[in-house]
Amino acid sequence: MPNGPGFLHHLFDGVTTFAQRQLAEHQRHKERLAALRDAIEQVVDASEPRLRLVGDYADKLVDAVETALAHCRQLTRQLPPALILSARAWVSDPRVNAFFATATDLRTALGESRSVREFFQRDSRLGECFALMLMVKRETETFGAALEGDMLVREVRQIQVSFSEHRLYFPAASEADLRQELQRRMLAFLAGRAREHIGELRTRRDALEERRRRLRAQLQALRSQARGLRPLLSSAAADERQLATLEQRLARTEEELTDARKPLTTLDDYLEQIRRIVGQPEPYLHLHPLSLRLNRLGIKLDADSPEPGETLVLCEWDSLEERRIGALVRFDRAELPADAA
């Protein structure tokens, strides 16, 4: 039989240890929630502000938002250091040379960016800008001369790679600020995707409700006709087949509508839809490494080609079925055309 005082002392120590652990866990959760509060509120604002009517919405979103932020940080870490854009870099850097057909095109792209112009206009002391540059990569089949061994062969099938539709986003005074802004924008993108998903669910639900309304009206009209003179003027068998078909379609629609209503019955359901998308960001935000070997004219070369060329390691963004080549860039105010600077 256990010793009475010793047993009680052991029990008290166990209860005390458990309480201390619970208290420490609660404190860590509060600190974690406080650290993520701004990000949680950003998600709520960008997806469904009514979520704030759910009393513990922040606690229910904290895990998803933390996962999303970790994914966004991982993506930004994959981006190479900012690439210098300048007329001199166009001559010396094969990546800049591949991105722009001429040094003039480079300056034009910088000058056409409204966000870049506004960035420099806000503070005349700013001499350098960092930004995210997105481009469309195109591959065009052409024919030209190429080396095969020591021989120059003409009319060889070639693939020419070009970049167009250059766009500059999120101008910042430093690369650290730019990367931080990118993470914030990615989180907003995920929240926006959740909002769109909810909109798609609503649209499907509304369409099914409208289909049910039309089927009910058709059935009511057909039954009313059956009680009138319609049976004297048409085949009863045909009317019965039409009635059975409408009833079957209505039954299927009722089942589909029941399923369509389930994901959005309460605000907790809305929160769950948002939590699923924000907490599983991989299907919506991709960044793929892409390696190309090009010559100075933008012709794609095989890895074993004897022609001189450069291997470019690029990053391709893939989201919502849109693909863009992305790069962090930096450039001086002096690189803008005179009228833009």
ABEGO torsion letter per residue (X at the ends): XBBAAAAAAAAAAAAAAAAAAAAAAAAAAAAAAAAAAAAAAAAAAAABAAAAABAAAAAAAAAAAAAAAAAAAAAAAABBBBBBBBAAAAAABAAAAAABABAAAAAAAAAABAAAAAAAAABAABABBBBBBBBBBBBBBBBBBBBBEABBBBGBBBBBBBBBGBBBBGBBABAAAAAAAAAAAAAAAAAAAAAAAAAAAAAAAAAAAAAAAAAAAAAAAAAAAAABAAAAABBAAAAAAAAAAAAAAAAAAAAAAAAAAAAAABAAAAAAAAAAAAABAAAABBBBBBBBBBBAAGBBBBAABABBBBBBBBBBBBBGGBBBBBBBBBBBAAABBAAAX
